[in-house]
Amino acid sequence: MIRLKNEKQIEGIRQSCRMLSAMYRELIPLVKPGIETIELDQWVQSWIKKKGGRPSFFGYGSKDNPFPGALCISINQEVIHGIPSRRKIAEGDLVSLDCGIDLGGYISDQAVTVEVGRVDEVSRRLNAVTRECLYRGITAAKAGDRLLQIARAVYAHAHSQGYGVVRDFCGHGVGLAVHEDPQVPNYPHGPNPRMAGGLVIAIEPMINLGTGDVKVMKDGWTVVTADNKPSAHWEHTIVIYGDRTEVLTDSLEVLRE
């Protein structure tokens, strides 16, 4: 069931989104060669706690295999849901960061892919196009139009550049829970409800250099490309009004050393 948000709820989600983007502005410069991904996760957990929020991803999932971190950190061929570990980030990596904050029951969600140091032109172009896909999807999100307009915009741009679009995972409603209806796919598929004022969704293109096919690793979380080629991931939380669409999470530029 799709839950449209009232203005009080939207304002709560907006504040959570502003906090999340503020966190990213401090986090992204820390993503450097030699740092362990667990160090980034520990920093995120501390930052969110000090600001009065709660990491919405920590412990998410099944009782048997809850997500063990606050921050999904996915590197190169890892698409999403990378688990923080002792792995060190290296020069030339594409590092996708995905995080959410629960601020008094209002939940934000945002992802960015950071280019670490000297990234090859192929990976750099993939990252730029993925970000373009995100904004094309946002432009297509309008009250009165159908949801799959977003998917068509994302898919058309990625496909025109020869990239693979991940089909097994998608964007989603958000704001009062980590994942809500509706699903927001990145290719035209599935239910196609009409978008209405008060709809809060996370649009998140996951675009691969090669095939769009993916597989889940033995840890039950980490999703990687089937052909081991790089992937990029960008995400914004937005709210749709009757006369406009507002991006609730702030724009974050691709940062390089």
Secondary structure, DSSP 8 states (H G I E B T S, - for coil): -B----HHHHHHHHHHHHHHHHHHHHHGGG--TT-BHHHHHHHHHHHHHHTT-EESSTT-S-SSS----SEEEEETTEEE-----S-B--TT-EEEEEE-EEETTEE--EEEEEE-SS--HHHHHHHHHHHHHHHHHHHT--TTSBTHHHHHHHHHHHHHTT-EE--S--EEE-SSSSSEEEEE-SSS-S---B--TTEEEEE--EEESS-S-EEE-TTSS-EEETT---EEE-BEEEEE-SS-EEE-S--------
